[in-house]
Amino acid sequence: MGIRLLSLVPHAKQILKMQVGITKSQKDVPKGHVAVYVGEMQRKRFVVPISYLNHPSFQQLLSHAEEEFGFHHPQGGLTIPCKVDAFIDLTLRLQVF
């Protein structure tokens, strides 16, 4: 399982590279950050540091996204199917590190 999670990070970066320059909203993403869409039904856009992609808790969310969407995300960006409140809680805990 650890090997699978490690292989997910390069794929996430590949998806994001394909999206660069496509929409104006992605121009608003500072260098070293990534835009993600979070929510189960209605999606909310967050911009998080790419360093979060290496954290085990964030990788677990990416694994859920892979199971649900594969590498074809409906928003055109990285979509994470979890509750917004849970995502905010996770990012607050990651800011401490």
CORTA-V98701 format. One record per backbone hydrogen bond with DSSP energy under -1.0 kcal/mol. NH is the residue of the N-H (numbers start at 1). CO is the residue of the C=O. Records with the same first field share a line. If there is no record, write none. Layout:
NH=CO / CO
//
This chain:
5=1
6=2
7=3
12=8
13=9
14=10
15=11
16=12
17=13
18=14
19=15
22=19
27=24
29=26
33=30
34=48
36=46
37=78
38=44
39=80
44=38
46=36
48=34
50=32
52=49
53=50
54=51
55=52
59=55
60=56
61=57
62=58
63=59
64=60
65=61
66=62
67=63
68=64
69=65
70=66
72=69
76=73
80=37
82=80
87=83
88=84
89=85
90=86
91=87
92=88
93=89
94=90
95=91
//
